[in-house]
């Protein structure tokens, strides 16, 4: 329990992908792929995530009524109770998938209406009784509430009923038939429908004839339309449309349009939330993607890249975005941040972005898909693929690359042990010496590698292996059958593993001693992508100096700060420089957050104290003792100070 109380979490998620909006007066609630956002229509005022009790980072829909806020997530329906979110246990006639794979909720009258996986249903709010729709209303594409009317649309056209009579089929009126309906709104006093053959009103007038239309939104005598991967406007049905902006649209309504892609949790690309009618972009401060392929911490900033489209890299905590197109890998080597793109070459940035190296895709010949980097013997090496899945190893020379002549099939991983360059495919890892000659190989195909002394940890799609670099012998698999994408060895010898169930912590004997999952912790989601084409890798990044562990998942970045991250710091810490000249600052490596240092003279008198893990030499030369007092331990070092 003490350990749990010591933990703090933060979550950085995909709030760029808008999925639904509702309004309470001037307050706007936005359902996104990364949580629920509270907005004033111009900026984001608050973000609700799993830290606030939301069961999933993916909020699919939101409904507002009389001060109530209801949300639909991948884990069911909840309502806001104060500043927390409470579960609504729904049975839906023994099929929980109706809610778990539902698409939309809306409030009207006494009911919360639910567009389920295969059929619509409703919850009577007063007593939480579930009420079914008439069986004649089958598969439904859209369900909306307009005042005291509920409207559904599907292959049968569109029907409407009073919100308190929807459970009686005779109470339903036909609005349109003969067309499949995907969305509905009111426009200039009439109903309008998004159909598979254009925009249609009840008079039979058509715009965008023979064109599938996905969303409609009416405001101030203007009809906004999503069709043909673009946003259109229309001032009267039957008239010509005007295209405003290109882009796939995931939501249109309540004064906002959200661009992006949504196919499954591994492929959610947010391309921005825009206010209508001026198309002002709302800066959410979140990620624009869920497929994360690289994390690097530089100074106080965490830089994350992934399968974004317009903004494929983002910086936490400033929330700035940069770079364009799909990123396969990102690493910090030789003072540059190296980013490998999916078909468009390589860019390398200085930490302050003052200098950039660009290597075009044409420099790689047919091998245009850059998958990994490694620094080895002072050089930067690049592993790139061609369209058939063959890989080739290149070396960077100034602003271009040269082939090393080393090729293979389906090589994902490049890693440097210092003495050897390791390239791993689906079936083996080969070790190359400083002359790029084969030193040996092991019959293990790896997703991710982590080096610690002579040991090389290899995470595979079927477990964890520990390889001796000197002998190329190995043990394992540990966590057999698990798909492992992240590894880190703690200061106390524990091994942290990100896999398809969450985070496992193993002791030095490789026994599981702790587990973090999305259900027992604020972990955003599982750290494993289901995609064989763009698997998540390097999903763990540790900073012992800050007691911090970054965990990349398909739901975003979970940031764990806990003394447990630096358990064993006493054995792994180091005081430097030692001896220290006058004016130099003595620092403690692997010093835990919250620790302080106390300087004692050789006779044991307390000389100075600092609540940070450093102290400046302004003292007479001589022998001193520096005590480091951390949250879970204390260590004393002999320290020599000189002029």
Secondary structure by P-SEA (a helix, b strand, c coil): ccccccccccccccccccccccccccbbbbbccccbbbcccccccccccccccccccccccccccccbbbbbcccbbbbbcccbbbbbbccccccccccccccccccccccccccccccccccccccbbbbbcccccccccbbbbcccbbbbbccccccccccccccccccccccccccccccccccccbbbbbcccccccccccccccccccccccccccbbbbbcccbbbbbcccccbbbbcccccccccccccccccccccccbbbbccccccccccccccccccccccccccccccbbbbbcccccccccccccbbbbbbcccccccccccccccccccbbbbbbcccccbbbbbcccccccccccccccccccbbbbbbbcccbbbbbbbbccccccccccccccccbbbbcccbbbbbcccbbbbbccccccccccccccccccccccbbbbbcccbbbbbccccccccccccccccccbbbbccccbbbbbccccbbbbcccccccccccccccccccccccccccccccccccccccccbbbbbccccbbbbbccccccccccccccccccccccbbbbbccccccbbbbbbccccccccccccccccccccccbbbbbbbcccbbbbbbbbbcc
